[in-house]
Amino acid sequence: MPILGAFLASVFGALFGGLTKDVARKGATMAAALVSFAAAATTLLAVMRSTVQPLMQAMFTTGYGQVIGLAFPPVAGTCLTAIASCWVACAVYRMHVRIVQATASA
């Protein structure tokens, strides 16, 4: 009996160790992908905000900008950045769902 117990412990230990290593590798890959995507999205949003905000402010200082300002408030740049942030959050969520589905089916 001790030999059978040692055999079963080694078989199940090797199986559990392999599964743990595989899950850890997939988790690390998913985390790296999400972090790199988030860094790219944050950089993109910062560039967009630094580009749109001065343009909107410059536009509102002209005479025509005052008329256009009736349709677009001075915080329009911030609103555009918030909309883009929402799109990025939705893209990250869809990417996460696809990764989870791929991990669950594999």
N, C-alpha and C positions, 0 to 999 in steps of 0.2 A: 503493500500500500504506500509506503513512503516514496517508492520509486515512481509510482503512478501520480502521486501528488506533485512531486518535483517536475515530472514531465508536463502535466497540465499547467502548472504555474509558469513554466518557461514558455510554453506555447501561447498561453493567453497574455503573458507579460510581453512577449515579442509582438503580438498582434496589437495590444493596447499601445505599446511604444510607437509602432509604425503609424497607427491612426492618429496619435497625439502629434507626432512630428508633421504629418500631412496637414492636419487642421491648423497647426501653428504656422506652417509655411503659407497656407492660403490666407490666413488672417493677416500675416505680415504683408503679403502682397496687396491685399485689399486696403490695408491702412496706408501703405506707401502710395497707392494710386489715389486715394481720397485726399491725402495731404498734398500731393503734387497738384491735383486738380484745384483744391482750395487755394493754394498759393498762386496758381495761374489766374484764377478768377479774382482774387483779391488784387493782384497786380493790374489786371485788366480794368477792374472797377476804379482803382485809384487813378489810372491813366485817363479813363473816360471822365471822371469827375474833374480832374485837373485840366482837361481840355474843354469840357462843356461849360463849366462854371464861369471862366473868364469871358467866353464868347457870349454867354447870356448876359453877364454884367455889362459888357461893352455894347451889346445891342440895345439895352435899355437906357443908355445914356444919350443916344441920338434922338432927334425929333421923331423919326419914324419908329424908333424903338419904343417911344412912349405910347404910340398908337398900338403897336404890336403887343406892348405890355398889358393892354386891356384883355387880350386873348390868352397870353401866357404870363403867369405871375412871376415875380422875381425868383421864386424858389423852384422854378421849372427844372433847373439843372439837378437839384436835389431829388426832385420827383423822378426824373429820367434815370438817375442813378439807383433809386429805390426800385423802379420797375426792372432794371437790369439785374439787380440783386435777387429779385424774386425769380427771374428766369434762371439765374445760376443755381438758386436753391432747388428749383424744380429739376434742373438737369442733374444735380448731385443726388437728389432723391431717386430719380429714374435709374441712374448709374448704380446706386446702392441696391435697388431692387433687382436689377439684372445680375449683379454679382452674387446676391443671395440666392437667386434662382439657379444660377450656374453652379454654385457651390452645393446647393441642395440636390440638384439632379445628378451631380458627379459622384 
